[in-house]
């Protein structure tokens, strides 16, 4: 069962307009166990091997030289039955806003082959680690701007209306977003289902289907992730429990240990 995860990339620091991970290697034994989605535009350049990318339920075969663009909020998953190596570029939404690029309505062709875009990504890989270059940040911003302009001018596609996608699938994404925004207070299944305009039975069934977890398993797990952050910042166990929506301290400790393997006090060390 492949789950579903909502990734949040904060503002990229130090002036970088992107997050860059080069030479990611995948084989049948180290692929992710979860699909994910985020607001950011993501670009994957494959440099060796063969694999598959799953985007909003559609499968695409990829090999060395292919470039995949993942649109904002598209659910995606990259895997291989043999070996795959690629570079992953995630472009900052804040930077897009500064450049007046409306990233959330852009739609790009999924698989492209473009020597210029490939060249830009390799340039980013070369300049990114060079701390001695005083113009490093300026050069990186310039390259990303050239790259995104190339995509918009040459690979834009008509915007796909949300209503044409799988409605239940989008409701699951809305459910996860609702949980992440309201985890700090008491939540009921009735409230969650009403918030996403889906009946409780269908919501529970579809949520389990797409995430591999029940709604409250996902809620408890997310609360525990937030709790670790609060504990690490110096909040007491009782304060953390309250901030994460737990009304009972002993129940918080029980749930926390179930999902993290440790007592809350462990993270205060």
Secondary structure, DSSP 8 states (H G I E B T S, - for coil): --EEEE------STT-SEEEEEEEEEETTS--SEEEE-SSEEEEEEEEEEEEEEETTEEEEEETT-EEEE-TT--EEEE-SSEEEEEEEEE-HHHHHHTT--GGG--B-SEE--HHHHHHHHHHHHHHT-TT-TTHHHHHHHHHHHHHHHHHHHHB-----GGGS-HHHHHHHHHHHHHHHHTTS---HHHHHHHTT--HHHHHHHHHHHHSS-HHHHHHHHHHHHHHHHHHTT--HHHHHHHTT-S-HHHHHHHHHHHHSS-GGGGG-
